[in-house]
Amino acid sequence: MRKPRIGLMSRKLEGKEYFAIIEGAREAIIRFGGIPIVLLSVQKEDARVEPEKAKKYSKQEKEDLEQLLALCDGFLLPGGDSWYELDELTIDYARKKDLPLLGICLGMQTLGKVFSKEKQIAKDNTILNNTKINHCQLDNDKVHKVQIKKESKLFEIIGKREIMLNSRHNYHIKEIEEKYISARSPDGLIEGIEDPNNTFCIGVQWHPENLIEKDAFSKKLFKTFFEVVRRKMEQGKRV
């Protein structure tokens, strides 16, 4: 079987007219035997305007994007500052095709927006943190605990109700339907979400890509993601 091709979402750097990738996410894909495919917009305006002001994808542009997404066996949406219609269309595609998707930090927030009732494309509906926990500690690998719902795919992977993890976010997602929520921090913020109707469509607010060498649970999350990717490849004969 060939190596899995993982679509890695690019991120626009604030104040810049170019996109970049998160190196930790790229390294994680390679570490677990995958080949990263950088996902870029097929719409030139996306690189120069704010997400909410971007011209919406046309029918032809959506078809063009699907050609790119069809090359991928799974998707990784990493952290960043803002998301675009590209991110939301990628999530829609992965859910429709039941292709594994892992959202990290901003990637989870984008997934949460898609799960919410907010219909405006690319609208950032996150909320500024204002709790007793400082959720943005860039150099600390053990910031706070996370409590995982036992009836969740995330618990099936992690195997524990409570773990310690890093945290690097100033914003958090709004409340969504309980069926999508898999984990919370002690101050009540949502730290994990998933689509129970998909084989692997999971978002986490922390950064497991930076803990693979130090934390067994982060390693297990990526390991399971790639196990599901390979199983789906075999089932769909994507060889």
N, C-alpha and C positions, 0 to 999 in steps of 0.2 A: 504494500500500500504506500502511496506517496505521502509526503509530509503534509499535515494540515495547513491550509492557507487561511490566515486569520486577518480579517479586516481591522486595521488599527486606525481609529478616528484621529485625524489631524486636528490641531488646535490653533486658532488665530491668536497671535501675540498682541496684547493690548497696545494700541498706538502704533502698530506696525502693519505693513501691507503684505505680509506673508504669513504662511502657516508653518507650524512646526509639529513635531511629535514628542511624546513623553518618553524619554530614554528608558526609564524603569519598565514601562509597559512593553517597549520593543524588546528589551533584554529578557523579560519574562516569557514572551512568546517563543523566542529562540531557545531559551533554557529548557522548555518543555517540549521541544521538538517541532515547533511550528515555523512557518514562513510568514513574516509580516507583510501585508499589503496595505500601503498607506491609502486611506480614504480621503479624497479631495473632492470639493464641490465641482460639479459640471457647469456651474453657473458663475460667470466671472464677477458678478456684482457681490457675491458672498465675501470676497476677500477685501472689500473696500468699505462696506457700510455696516451699521449696527444690525444685529439679527432681526429686530422687530421692524426695521425699515427696508429689509431686503425684498426684492421682487420675488414673488412666489414661483416655485418651479412650474414650468409648463408641462403639458402632457409629454412632449418630446423630450424634455430634460429629465423627466421621471423615467422614461424608457431608457435614456442614456445611462442614468444612474443605476438602473437595474442590471445593465450589462456589466458594470463594475462590481456590484454586489454579488452577482451570480458567480463570480470567480472565487468567492470566499466560502469557507466551510464553517466559520464562526466569526464572532465580532467582539472586539474589545473597545469599550468607550472609556477613556481615561479621564483624569482630572483636567482642569483648565479654568478659564474665566467666563466663557460664554458659549452657548450652543446655537446651532442654526437649524434650518429646516432639514439640512442634510442629515443631522443626527436623528431627528424624529422620523424621517423617511427610512433610515437604516433600521431603527427599532421596529417600525411597522413591517418592514420586509422580513426581518428575523423572526418576528412573532408569527407572521403569516406562513412562512416556510418551516417553522419550528426548528430554526438553526440556533445553536447555542450563542448566548450573548451575556457578557459580563460587563456591568457598568461600575466604574470606580469614581467616587467623589462627585464631580460634575456629571459624570456618566450616569450615576445613580439618580442625581437630581433631574436629569433629562428624562430618564425612565419614569420617575415619579410624576413629572408633568404629563407624560403620555398617559399614565394611569389615572390622572385626575380628570375632573370635568372641564378643565380649561381647554378651550378649543382654538384659541388664537395661536397660529403657527409661530414657533420660535419664541414665544413669550416666556421670559424668566419669571416664574411665580414663586421663587424661593423667598424665605424670610430671614432677616438679620438675626443672628444668635443673640440672646439676652437671657442667659441662665447662669447658674452658679458654677458651671464647668467652663473653663477656657478651652474651646474646641479647636483652636488654631495654635498648635504648638509644633513648629516645623522641625525641631531637632530632638523631639522626645518620642521614643518608640512605644512607650507605655503611658498613655494619657488618661484613659478612663476605661471602665468596664462597659461591656455591651451585653444585654440580656436577650437571648435568642428564644423565639417562640418554638415550643416543642413540636407543634404541628406545622412544620415548615420544611421546605427543601434545604434551606440553609442549615437547619439543625441536623438533618440527615447527613450532610456533608461534614459539619464541624464535630458533631457528637457531644457537645456540651451546651449547657444552658447559659453559661456566663464565661466570657473571655475578656482579657485585657488587650487593648490595641492602640494604635497611633491615631492622631486626629489633626487635620489641617484645613478645616473649613470655617469660614465666617458666616455662612448662610446654611439654612436647612430647608427641607421640603415641607410643604403644608401637609396637614392631615389628609389622608386618602382612605379609601375603603379598607377596612380591617383585613380583608382577605389578601391584600397585597403586602401587608406589613409582616416582616419576619424578625426584626430586631429593633431595640431601642436602647438609648443610653439611660443612666439613672435619672437624669433630669427630664426624661420623657421625649427627647428628640428621636425621630426615626433614623435608624442607622442601617437598616437592611430592608430591602423590598424584593418582591419576586412575583412572577406571573404563575399562578398555580396550574394554569392550563397549558404551559409550555414545558418541555423537557428540562431546559436550563435557560431561564431568563431571569437573572439575578443582579441586583444592584447593592453595593455596599458603600457606606459613606467614608470609610477609612481607606488606607492605602496598602493593601496586601502585597502589591508588587515590590514594595520596599522592605518587606519583612520576610521574604521567602527564605533567606538564609538564617533568620533568627527565630522564626515563629512557625511551629508545626501546623497551626490552623490556617495560616495564610498559604503555606505550601499545599495543604490539602485542598484548599479552594481552587487553586490553579490546576492542580493535578486532576481533580474531578472534572473541571471545565474541559480539559483536553481529552479525558476519557470519554466524555459525552460526545465531543466533536468527532473522535475517531469512530465511535459506535454509530453515530449518525452517518458518517461517510460510508461505512460498511453496509449499513442498511439501505442507503440510497445509491450504493455502488458508485460513489464519487471517488473513483480511483484514477 
